[in-house]
Amino acid sequence: MRILAEAEWVQSDESPNPDVSFVPAMERRRLTPVEKAALSVARKALEALPEGEREIPVVFASRWGEIGVTVKLMRQMHDEGEMSPAGFSNSVHNAAPGHLSLLMKNKAPYTAIAAGEKSYEMGLLEASAYPGRVLFVYAEEATPEFYRPHFKDVQKAHAVAKVIENEK
């Protein structure tokens, strides 16, 4: 396994939001925090490849996925007795790689991995199983306020992307 390119983003005072200015405004406003983080680093990593070589398989990993959307949907279900279908479609674990695939016109396969506290490692393991080049993306949003008293490892939003080349 050889890393050809990588990019990362960690939420900070200097960088409170990932750069998704390349996404059309109508689409950008519908993106979740996880999708924004994933798209930002994926684009930066893919830009290191020649333009005609950017359509490669994607492995997306996240421990919590769309936890903020899930909290919102649970509250909506509790308060209103139903959930928003649009919100639900953004709550699934493969929403981020799906948006990445659509926005970057990448027709290569993608997969989404959730493996608890080992999600990063298991995502890299999955990426190492692909022959040739693959884009590995790991993204998490900040721990929602609702969960902070119950989590040992409260986190800031962050994401990393690596273009990996494996032996064929």
Helices and strands as residue ranges (DSSP letters): E 2-10, H 25-28, H 33-46, G 51-53, E 58-61, H 67-80, H 85-89, H 95-103, E 110-113, G 116-118, H 119-128, E 132-140, G 148-150, E 158-166
